[in-house]
């Protein structure tokens, strides 16, 4: 009975690994260190809003320094978009000026300027490398 349980568990984990895709993200042009806030979204609603966890495949907060940043994620195949910003003063938000223009570095997949899921989205089947220039 125990052998059947472990064999079934092994098959489930193996099947999950086969269905995962590897996403490599490279962020270039970091001019100041701070807290990197990065989010990989699978839906327009999650990507174009703050705080909507439905449709978020991965979210990280990690200290970065000047230069570049790289990280890999294992996510299910699908359509995604990435948004990120570097919280230089570590106040927990993307600071903007009176016109709403960001004062801290930010980036979006496909190097678009605005939070538009259709423009920023990409498809990943097994492997994809995304480079974001700040």
N, C-alpha and C positions, 0 to 999 in steps of 0.2 A: 504494500500500500504506500509506504513512504517513497519507494523508488518511483512509482507512478506519479506521485505528487511532484517530486523534484524533476522528473523528466518533463512533465507538463509545464512546470514553471520555466525550465530551460527553453522549451519550444516557444513559449510566449515571449520571453526576453530576446531570443534569437530573432523571432519574427519582427519585434519592435526595432531591433538594430537594423534589419534589412529595410525597414520602411523609413528610417531616418535619413535625412540629407545633411550634408555638411556645408555650413555657411561660414566662410572666412571673411571677416570685416577688417579693413585697413583704413585707419583715419590718418590723414596727412595734414601737416601745416599747423600743428598745435603750437601757438605762440606763447601761451601762459599755462601754467599748471592749474589744477583745480579738481573738482569732482566731475567725472564724465557720467552723464545721464544718458543712457542709450536704450532705445526701445525698438523691438522688431514686431511689427503689427501685421496681422493677416486680414484686417478689415478696414474699410474707409472710416467707419465710426471711431474705432480705436486710434487710428493714425491721426485723424484730424481734430481730436479732442484731447483734453487732459483728464486723467482719472478714470477713463473707461477701460476696465481690465478685460472686458469681453473682446476677444480677438487679438490679445497681446500674447505673442509666442514666447518672448523673452524680454526681460527688463533687468538692467544692471546699473549699479552706481559704483564707480571705482575711481580711486585717485590716479591721476595721470600727471605727467610732467611734459615739459616742452619737447617737441619733436613729433614722433608718430606713435600710434597705438595699433596693436593687432590682437584679435581674439577670434576663436572658432566657436561655433554653436552647432549642436545637433538638433535639427528641427524637422518636423514632417514635411514632405514635399508639398509645394503649393505656391501661392502668390503672396508676396510680402512687400513691405516698405519699411525703411529704417529712418528714424529721426534721432538726433542727439544734440546735446549742448554741453558745454563745459562751464560749470558753475565756479567761476574764478573766485568769488568772494564767499562761497559756501553758505549762501543764505537759503538754499533749497529751491530757487526759481531762476528762470531765464530773465535777466534784467533787460529792460527796454528803455528807450528814451521817450520823450513826450509824444512822438509820432508813432510809437509802437515798433520802432526799428531795434533789433537786438543789439545790446552793448557788449554781450559776451559771445564767444564763438559758438556757432551752431552748424549743423550739417544735415543733409537729407540725401537718401539714396538717389542715384542717377544725377547727383549734384544739382538738383533743382533748387530754386530759391524759396518756394512757398510750400506749405503743407497741403499738397494735392496728391491723394493716393494714386490716382491714375498715372500721373506724371512720374511719381517716385517708385512705383511698384515694379517688381521683377518676378520672374518665375524660377523656381529651383526644383530640379528633379532629384539629382543625386549630389551634385557639388556646384557651388557658385562662390566666386570671389567678388566682393563689392568694395570698391575704393571710394572713400568720401574725402573730398578736399574741403578744408575749412577756409 
